[in-house]
Amino acid sequence: MPEHAGGRATLAVLGAGPKGLAIAAKHAALARAGRDVPDLLLIDGAGIAANWSGDAGYTDGRQRLSTPPEKDVGFPYAHAWGEYSERVNHEVSRWSWQSYLVHHDGFADWVDRGRPRPTHRQWSQYLRWVASRIPVEPILAVVDGIDLAGGRWRLTARTPAGVRLDLDCDGLVVTGRTRQDALAHAGPVEVCVIGNGETAGSITTALLDVLPEGSTIELVSETGTLYTRGESFIENRFYSDPALGWRHLAERHRREFLKRTDRGVFSVQVEDVLNQAEAVRTVAGRVVRLEPVENKVIVEVDYEQERERIAFDWVVVAVGFDPMWFSQLLGARARAALADTAGGRATGDGAAAGRLPSRASLERVIGHDLAVEGLHPRLHLPVLAGVAQGPGFPNLSCLGLLADRVLGAYTAPPAGAGAPAVGETAVPGHGR
C-alpha cells in the first residue's frame, strides 16, 4: 500500500455521485469496524449528487431511475472483508435505501405503492442523506489537470470562487462527467435523437415532457428497433456478482452481453413511455454527417448503402458518455506513464507508439481493483471496467462491490490480523 510522508495513503475520487458516495460509505464503515483506511478526498465542482438533482446538467430530475433503488450504496453487501464483513455490512446498511425511507417515515408507503423506482431528483436526495449521515463533505472544485509528481498524482483544480488548488494523492478514482445545454423554441419542432441505449431513451422521454405540442422526435439507430433490457436472473447475477463466471467468458461474448443488456437497450420503464408516444418514430441507419443549413441541421443517414438527408430543428447526439473524458486532463508525465503501461500491455507496442491506448485496449487491462494494471500510482477507472471485471461496475448495479474492490487496494487489517481476499465471496443479486 503506497504511503506518503504522513504515513497514510490518500485516495481521491473525482465526482461525488453514486460511485463516490459508495466509496465514502464503505470507507466510513471500514473505519468503524477497526480497519486502517486511507485518507479520502471527494472532489466535485457542484457538490453531492448534483448531476442527479435536475439542477446541474445530467438530468431534469424527473426521469425514473433505471436501476432498482435497492441497489444502493452498499449493494450487494458482499462478504468481502473476511471476519469483519458482518460488521462492515451492518454499518453500511444503516445508509441503505430502505433505511433512508424509514428515516423519513416513507417505507410503508413505498412498499404499498409497489416499490416504484425513484426519480433522479429523489435519488439525489437519498445520496445527500447518505453523505450527511457518514458524514462526508466534498471539496467543491473542478479538476482541470492530472499529472504525476514525486510518485503521486498531482491534481490541479479551481473552486467556484476562482481559487487554484493543488491536490496530491496516492490513488485516483475517475467517475463520470456530464453537461446539459438549454433548449428553447417558440413552436413545434422536429428533433433527431441519435442512439439506441438508455441515454437516448431517457433524453427522448424528457423531451416529450417539454417540447411544444405538435413536435416530433425521430430516434435514429443502426437497427431501427428499440430493444428492451433483459431482466432474467442469469443476466442480473453478472451485474451483481461478476465473480460467478464473468471472466470465464470469452471477451467477444462479454462485449456481446454488454451490448444486449446495457449499452444498446432501453429500460422497461422507458420503453413503456415510448410505446405510448405517438410523436416518436424510429429510423434505421447510421448517421454519417451533420450539416448546419440556415436554421436547420441536415442529418445524413446511411442504411444498407442507401443514404437519406433529413432536416431537423434540433439534433441530440445520445450515444452515451465518453468514459475517456479524463484523458483530456492528463499532463505529459501522466500520458506517457499510461501509454507505456496500458498501451504496452494491451498492444505490445504502446511505449513505441507513445500515444494513449484506445478505449478497447484500456478496457482489457483493468484489474481486480478496477485500476490500470501495472500503473503506479493507481488509476481506478470503474467506467471502463465492464469488459474485464463485470458489467455492473460502469453503472449503478453493484456500487458496494465497486467500493470493496477499490478500497481493498489501500485498506490494511488491524494489527495481528490477516487480510482477507477482497471479493472471494459475494451475495447473488436479484435484479439490476
Backbone torsions as a table, in degrees:
resi	resn	phi	psi	omega
1	MET	NA	124.2	-178.3
2	PRO	-67.9	145.7	179.2
3	GLU	-135.1	147.7	173.3
4	HIS	-101.9	-170.3	-172.0
5	ALA	-60.2	-28.2	-179.0
6	GLY	-76.9	-6.2	177.1
7	GLY	93.4	-9.3	-179.5
8	ARG	-130.1	138.7	-179.6
9	ALA	-70.4	155.8	175.5
10	THR	-118.4	128.0	177.6
11	LEU	-111.1	125.4	178.6
12	ALA	-110.1	140.2	178.6
13	VAL	-121.6	121.7	176.1
14	LEU	-85.3	106.7	-179.6
15	GLY	117.0	130.3	178.9
16	ALA	-113.1	43.7	175.6
17	GLY	-95.7	-154.4	-176.7
18	PRO	-57.7	-43.9	-179.1
19	LYS	-66.1	-45.4	178.2
20	GLY	-61.8	-41.3	179.3
21	LEU	-68.6	-34.9	177.0
22	ALA	-63.7	-41.9	177.6
23	ILE	-65.8	-41.6	179.3
24	ALA	-64.3	-39.4	-179.9
25	ALA	-66.3	-45.8	179.3
26	LYS	-66.7	-35.8	177.0
27	HIS	-59.7	-46.1	179.1
28	ALA	-66.3	-40.5	-179.7
29	ALA	-65.1	-41.2	178.2
30	LEU	-63.6	-40.6	178.6
31	ALA	-63.4	-41.2	179.9
32	ARG	-68.7	-24.9	178.4
33	ALA	-85.1	0.4	176.1
34	GLY	93.8	10.5	178.3
35	ARG	-84.7	149.4	177.7
36	ASP	-83.1	113.4	-173.9
37	VAL	-112.2	158.9	177.3
38	PRO	-75.9	163.7	167.5
39	ASP	-67.5	144.3	-175.2
40	LEU	-123.4	130.3	175.2
41	LEU	-119.2	121.4	169.9
42	LEU	-101.6	127.9	-175.7
43	ILE	-124.4	123.3	-179.1
44	ASP	-151.9	135.1	-177.4
45	GLY	-73.4	-18.2	-175.7
46	ALA	-122.6	-6.7	176.9
47	GLY	105.6	-174.7	-175.2
48	ILE	-62.1	124.9	172.2
49	ALA	51.7	28.9	-175.6
50	ALA	-61.7	-37.7	-177.4
51	ASN	-68.9	-13.5	179.6
52	TRP	-98.9	-9.2	-171.6
53	SER	-79.6	-19.9	-173.7
54	GLY	95.3	-0.4	-176.6
55	ASP	-110.8	-7.4	-170.3
56	ALA	-130.3	4.0	169.9
57	GLY	129.8	-34.1	-175.1
58	TYR	-72.1	-34.7	-170.0
59	THR	-156.0	165.5	173.0
60	ASP	-85.3	-1.6	177.7
61	GLY	86.3	-10.2	-174.7
62	ARG	-98.6	-10.9	-179.7
63	GLN	-73.2	151.5	178.8
64	ARG	-81.8	143.0	176.1
65	LEU	-63.5	132.8	-179.5
66	SER	-82.1	-14.7	178.1
67	THR	-102.6	138.6	176.0
68	PRO	-55.6	136.4	-177.4
69	PRO	-66.4	-17.9	175.3
70	GLU	-63.1	-20.5	173.3
71	LYS	-82.4	69.0	-171.6
72	ASP	-90.0	-160.0	-173.7
73	VAL	-67.4	-13.4	180.0
74	GLY	-107.5	-12.2	-173.7
75	PHE	-63.4	137.6	10.5
76	PRO	-96.0	19.1	-179.8
77	TYR	54.8	52.2	-175.0
78	ALA	-72.0	153.9	175.7
79	HIS	-82.6	72.8	-169.2
80	ALA	-103.4	-5.4	-172.9
81	TRP	-124.9	34.0	176.5
82	GLY	56.5	-132.9	-176.7
83	GLU	-67.7	-13.4	179.7
84	TYR	-93.2	-2.6	-174.2
85	SER	-60.3	-43.9	-177.9
86	GLU	-62.0	-42.9	179.4
87	ARG	-66.8	-43.3	-179.7
88	VAL	-62.9	-46.7	-179.3
89	ASN	-66.2	-34.3	176.3
90	HIS	-62.5	-43.7	179.8
91	GLU	-63.6	-46.6	-178.5
92	VAL	-66.5	-33.9	-178.8
93	SER	-63.8	-18.7	175.7
94	ARG	-67.0	-16.0	-179.1
95	TRP	-116.1	26.2	179.6
96	SER	-76.3	168.7	176.6
97	TRP	-60.4	-43.1	179.3
98	GLN	-64.4	-39.4	178.1
99	SER	-63.2	-37.8	176.7
100	TYR	-60.9	-45.9	179.7
101	LEU	-64.8	-40.9	178.1
102	VAL	-61.9	-43.0	-179.8
103	HIS	-58.7	-35.7	-178.4
104	HIS	-99.4	14.9	176.8
105	ASP	57.2	40.0	-179.0
106	GLY	-122.6	5.9	-174.3
107	PHE	-66.9	-48.6	-178.6
108	ALA	-61.6	-40.9	179.6
109	ASP	-62.7	-41.3	179.8
110	TRP	-64.0	-43.9	179.2
111	VAL	-64.7	-45.6	-177.1
112	ASP	-66.7	-22.8	177.5
113	ARG	-87.7	5.6	177.3
114	GLY	89.2	25.6	179.6
115	ARG	53.4	56.8	-179.5
116	PRO	-65.6	152.0	175.7
117	ARG	-77.0	135.9	-177.1
118	PRO	-71.3	161.5	171.0
119	THR	-73.9	166.0	177.4
120	HIS	-59.4	-37.1	178.9
121	ARG	-65.8	-42.1	177.2
122	GLN	-63.9	-37.8	176.9
123	TRP	-63.4	-39.6	178.1
124	SER	-65.3	-35.1	177.5
125	GLN	-65.9	-38.4	175.5
126	TYR	-62.5	-46.8	-178.7
127	LEU	-62.9	-36.9	177.7
128	ARG	-68.4	-33.9	175.2
129	TRP	-64.0	-44.2	177.2
130	VAL	-56.8	-47.0	-179.3
131	ALA	-60.4	-37.7	-179.0
132	SER	-71.8	-26.7	-177.1
133	ARG	-86.7	-24.3	-175.4
134	ILE	-62.0	-52.0	-11.2
135	PRO	-92.6	161.1	176.2
136	VAL	-147.5	141.2	176.7
137	GLU	-124.4	125.7	179.2
138	PRO	-76.2	158.6	168.9
139	ILE	-78.0	119.1	-179.0
140	LEU	-81.1	98.3	-178.4
141	ALA	-164.8	153.3	176.1
142	VAL	-103.1	120.2	178.3
143	VAL	-77.0	125.4	-179.7
144	ASP	-122.1	7.9	176.7
145	GLY	-159.6	138.5	177.8
146	ILE	-133.9	123.0	178.8
147	ASP	-149.0	179.2	177.9
148	LEU	-105.9	139.4	178.0
149	ALA	-151.7	117.0	177.9
150	GLY	62.8	34.5	178.7
151	GLY	78.9	9.9	179.5
152	ARG	-129.7	165.9	172.4
153	TRP	-78.2	136.7	175.3
154	ARG	-115.8	114.8	179.9
155	LEU	-104.2	131.1	171.6
156	THR	-106.4	136.9	-173.9
157	ALA	-144.9	164.7	179.7
158	ARG	-130.8	129.3	178.6
159	THR	-80.8	165.9	176.7
160	PRO	-57.2	-25.7	178.6
161	ALA	-84.9	-0.9	179.2
162	GLY	90.0	6.2	179.5
163	VAL	-75.7	133.1	178.6
164	ARG	-86.2	138.0	179.8
165	LEU	-125.8	143.2	168.9
166	ASP	-116.3	121.7	-176.4
167	LEU	-123.9	127.4	179.7
168	ASP	-107.0	143.8	179.0
169	CYS	-152.0	160.7	-178.7
170	ASP	-96.2	-14.7	176.7
171	GLY	-149.0	146.2	-176.1
172	LEU	-132.5	129.0	176.0
173	VAL	-109.7	125.3	179.2
174	VAL	-107.2	123.3	175.2
175	THR	-106.5	-151.0	-172.9
176	GLY	-91.5	168.7	175.3
177	ARG	-143.7	137.9	-175.9
178	THR	-139.4	167.8	173.0
179	ARG	-152.7	161.7	179.2
180	GLN	-139.8	136.6	176.1
181	ASP	-106.6	142.6	-178.1
182	ALA	-72.1	143.0	177.0
183	LEU	-117.7	135.5	178.9
184	ALA	-149.7	139.9	178.7
185	HIS	-161.7	144.3	-174.1
186	ALA	-78.8	-34.8	-174.6
187	GLY	-128.6	-170.3	179.7
188	PRO	-57.0	145.0	-178.4
189	VAL	-133.4	157.9	173.2
190	GLU	-107.7	122.5	-172.9
191	VAL	-118.7	138.2	173.8
192	CYS	-111.1	126.0	174.3
193	VAL	-113.3	121.1	-177.5
194	ILE	-100.2	119.1	178.7
195	GLY	143.1	159.9	-179.6
196	ASN	-134.5	22.8	179.2
197	GLY	-113.5	-169.5	-175.6
198	GLU	-63.0	-32.8	177.2
199	THR	-60.6	-48.1	178.7
200	ALA	-63.1	-41.0	179.9
201	GLY	-65.3	-43.8	180.0
202	SER	-65.6	-40.5	178.7
203	ILE	-63.8	-40.9	-179.8
204	THR	-64.1	-44.0	178.9
205	THR	-65.3	-35.3	177.6
206	ALA	-67.2	-40.5	179.3
207	LEU	-63.6	-34.2	179.3
208	LEU	-59.2	-29.0	-178.6
209	ASP	-81.9	-22.5	-171.4
210	VAL	-115.8	-16.9	-177.5
211	LEU	-72.5	147.4	177.2
212	PRO	-61.4	153.4	179.6
213	GLU	-58.9	140.2	-178.8
214	GLY	92.6	-4.4	179.0
215	SER	-74.4	158.4	177.7
216	THR	-130.2	152.4	178.6
217	ILE	-129.6	129.7	175.6
218	GLU	-114.9	122.2	178.4
219	LEU	-92.1	116.1	-179.2
220	VAL	-103.0	119.4	177.8
221	SER	-140.1	161.8	-174.7
222	GLU	-63.0	-31.3	-177.7
223	THR	-97.5	-22.5	-176.8
224	GLY	74.2	11.3	-177.6
225	THR	-124.4	142.2	178.2
226	LEU	-95.9	108.8	179.5
227	TYR	-93.5	142.5	-179.7
228	THR	-98.6	143.4	179.7
229	ARG	-62.6	135.5	174.8
230	GLY	-72.1	147.8	-178.8
231	GLU	-133.7	31.6	179.2
232	SER	-77.9	162.5	178.8
233	PHE	-61.9	-42.2	-178.4
234	ILE	-59.7	-41.8	178.3
235	GLU	-69.8	-46.4	-174.8
236	ASN	-65.1	-32.2	-175.8
237	ARG	-68.0	-28.9	176.1
238	PHE	-67.1	-31.6	178.1
239	TYR	-73.0	-38.5	-176.5
240	SER	-84.2	-35.6	-174.5
241	ASP	-142.8	79.3	-178.1
242	PRO	-65.5	-12.9	177.8
243	ALA	-63.2	-19.9	-178.1
244	LEU	-84.6	58.9	168.5
245	GLY	101.0	-0.3	-175.6
246	TRP	-59.5	-47.5	-175.4
247	ARG	-75.9	-7.7	174.5
248	HIS	-79.9	-16.2	177.2
249	LEU	-77.0	145.2	174.4
250	ALA	-63.9	151.1	-177.7
251	GLU	-56.8	-39.9	-178.9
252	ARG	-63.6	-32.4	179.1
253	HIS	-76.4	-33.6	175.5
254	ARG	-65.3	-42.0	178.9
255	ARG	-66.1	-37.8	177.8
256	GLU	-65.7	-38.8	177.3
257	PHE	-60.7	-46.5	178.8
258	LEU	-60.9	-40.6	-179.7
259	LYS	-64.6	-40.0	-175.0
260	ARG	-80.5	-24.5	-173.5
261	THR	-115.6	-10.5	-173.9
262	ASP	-140.1	-59.4	-167.9
263	ARG	-77.5	-29.0	-174.0
264	GLY	-120.1	27.8	-175.9
265	VAL	-136.7	160.7	175.7
266	PHE	-102.0	152.1	172.5
267	SER	-70.9	160.6	179.1
268	VAL	-60.0	-38.0	-178.5
269	GLN	-63.4	-44.4	178.6
270	VAL	-66.5	-42.7	179.9
271	GLU	-59.2	-39.6	179.4
272	ASP	-60.9	-40.1	178.8
273	VAL	-67.3	-46.4	-176.3
274	LEU	-67.3	-31.9	178.7
275	ASN	-61.3	-28.2	-177.4
276	GLN	-97.0	-0.4	-173.3
277	ALA	-94.4	105.8	179.6
278	GLU	-70.9	-18.3	-178.0
279	ALA	-81.7	-5.0	-175.5
280	VAL	-108.5	132.1	171.4
281	ARG	-137.2	161.5	-176.9
282	THR	-107.7	148.4	177.9
283	VAL	-128.1	127.6	179.6
284	ALA	-85.9	135.0	175.8
285	GLY	146.4	173.5	179.1
286	ARG	-114.5	127.8	179.4
287	VAL	-73.9	122.7	-177.4
288	VAL	-110.3	-13.5	-178.7
289	ARG	-161.4	141.1	171.3
290	LEU	-119.8	130.8	-176.4
291	GLU	-135.9	116.0	176.9
292	PRO	-73.5	129.7	177.5
293	VAL	-134.5	108.2	-176.1
294	GLU	53.3	-119.7	-177.3
295	ASN	-97.1	14.7	-178.5
296	LYS	-120.6	167.1	170.7
297	VAL	-122.2	122.0	178.8
298	ILE	-88.5	122.4	179.1
299	VAL	-105.1	120.7	179.0
300	GLU	-98.6	119.1	-174.0
301	VAL	-113.1	129.5	177.2
302	ASP	-108.7	126.6	176.4
303	TYR	-139.3	116.1	-179.7
304	GLU	53.1	45.2	175.9
305	GLN	66.6	16.2	172.3
306	GLU	-113.9	133.2	-174.4
307	ARG	-113.6	144.3	179.3
308	GLU	-133.7	138.6	177.7
309	ARG	-109.7	123.4	-175.7
310	ILE	-125.6	136.0	-179.7
311	ALA	-96.0	136.0	178.8
312	PHE	-134.4	156.7	172.9
313	ASP	-77.8	-41.6	179.7
314	TRP	-129.3	148.8	172.2
315	VAL	-130.6	128.1	178.1
316	VAL	-115.5	116.9	175.9
317	VAL	-87.0	107.3	-172.5
318	ALA	-121.5	48.6	-178.5
319	VAL	-87.4	6.9	178.3
320	GLY	111.1	169.9	-179.0
321	PHE	-82.7	155.5	-179.3
322	ASP	-87.7	106.4	-179.2
323	PRO	-71.1	-8.8	179.2
324	MET	-98.4	15.2	-174.3
325	TRP	-58.2	-31.8	-176.6
326	PHE	-64.8	-23.4	-176.6
327	SER	-61.0	-26.0	178.8
328	GLN	-68.7	-18.6	-177.7
329	LEU	-94.5	-10.2	-173.1
330	LEU	-71.7	133.2	174.0
331	GLY	-79.8	179.4	-173.5
332	ALA	-61.1	-44.5	-178.6
333	ARG	-67.5	-40.2	179.8
334	ALA	-66.9	-41.9	178.9
335	ARG	-63.0	-42.9	-179.8
336	ALA	-64.5	-42.5	-179.6
337	ALA	-64.1	-43.0	-180.0
338	LEU	-67.3	-40.8	178.8
339	ALA	-64.2	-44.1	-178.2
340	ASP	-67.9	-39.4	-176.3
341	THR	-80.8	-62.5	-175.6
342	ALA	-72.9	-42.3	-179.2
343	GLY	-63.7	-43.6	-179.9
344	GLY	-66.0	-41.0	-179.6
345	ARG	-68.2	-37.0	-174.8
346	ALA	-79.0	-36.6	-172.4
347	THR	-121.3	-14.9	-178.9
348	GLY	85.9	-10.0	-179.3
349	ASP	-136.5	22.4	-177.0
350	GLY	-61.4	-40.2	-178.0
351	ALA	-65.0	-39.3	-180.0
352	ALA	-67.8	-39.2	-179.2
353	ALA	-67.9	-34.4	176.9
354	GLY	68.9	22.2	178.8
355	ARG	-130.3	162.8	-176.7
356	LEU	-63.1	145.3	177.5
357	PRO	-68.7	158.0	176.6
358	SER	-70.7	168.3	177.8
359	ARG	-58.6	-45.8	-178.4
360	ALA	-61.9	-40.3	179.2
361	SER	-66.5	-41.1	-179.4
362	LEU	-68.0	-36.8	178.1
363	GLU	-59.0	-31.9	-176.3
364	ARG	-74.1	-19.7	-174.3
365	VAL	-111.4	24.1	173.2
366	ILE	-85.3	122.4	-174.2
367	GLY	-89.0	-174.1	-176.9
368	HIS	-57.2	-35.5	179.9
369	ASP	-84.7	11.9	178.7
370	LEU	66.3	19.3	177.8
371	ALA	-108.7	161.9	177.1
372	VAL	-67.8	120.9	-176.9
373	GLU	-63.1	131.6	175.8
374	GLY	86.1	-5.7	-179.4
375	LEU	-96.0	126.4	178.0
376	HIS	-131.2	132.1	-0.4
377	PRO	-65.0	165.3	-173.8
378	ARG	-69.5	141.8	173.2
379	LEU	-123.6	105.6	-176.9
380	HIS	-89.3	125.7	-177.0
381	LEU	-127.6	73.0	-178.9
382	PRO	-59.9	-27.9	-179.7
383	VAL	-68.1	-14.2	178.0
384	LEU	-112.4	10.6	-172.3
385	ALA	-90.5	-2.5	-173.3
386	GLY	-60.0	-46.2	-175.6
387	VAL	-67.5	-48.2	-173.3
388	ALA	-82.5	-34.8	-169.7
389	GLN	-116.7	-23.2	178.7
390	GLY	150.5	144.3	-171.7
391	PRO	-70.2	-14.5	-176.7
392	GLY	-85.4	-15.7	-174.4
393	PHE	-68.6	-37.8	179.3
394	PRO	-70.8	-17.4	-176.6
395	ASN	-117.2	-148.2	-174.8
396	LEU	-104.4	16.8	-168.6
397	SER	-80.9	-20.5	179.9
398	CYS	-150.4	59.9	-175.7
399	LEU	-60.7	-39.6	179.9
400	GLY	-65.7	-40.5	178.2
401	LEU	-67.2	-37.3	174.9
402	LEU	-57.2	-46.3	179.7
403	ALA	-64.1	-39.5	177.2
404	ASP	-58.3	-47.0	-176.3
405	ARG	-63.1	-45.6	-177.3
406	VAL	-68.2	-51.1	-175.1
407	LEU	-71.2	-23.1	178.0
408	GLY	-61.1	-21.9	179.3
409	ALA	-78.5	-12.0	-173.8
410	TYR	-126.2	-13.6	-170.5
411	THR	-96.1	121.9	-179.7
412	ALA	-97.6	150.3	176.9
413	PRO	-75.2	164.6	174.5
414	PRO	-58.6	157.8	-178.3
415	ALA	-54.8	131.9	177.2
416	GLY	87.0	-4.1	-178.6
417	ALA	-106.5	146.8	177.0
418	GLY	-81.5	147.0	-179.4
419	ALA	-83.8	123.3	176.9
420	PRO	-71.6	158.2	176.5
421	ALA	-81.8	117.0	-178.2
422	VAL	-64.6	131.4	174.4
423	GLY	86.6	10.2	-179.2
424	GLU	-64.9	-40.1	-178.0
425	THR	-129.6	142.5	-179.8
426	ALA	-143.0	161.5	179.3
427	VAL	-95.5	120.6	-179.8
428	PRO	-58.4	145.2	-179.4
429	GLY	-88.7	169.4	-177.4
430	HIS	-133.0	32.4	178.8
431	GLY	150.4	142.4	-177.4
432	ARG	-99.9	NA	NA
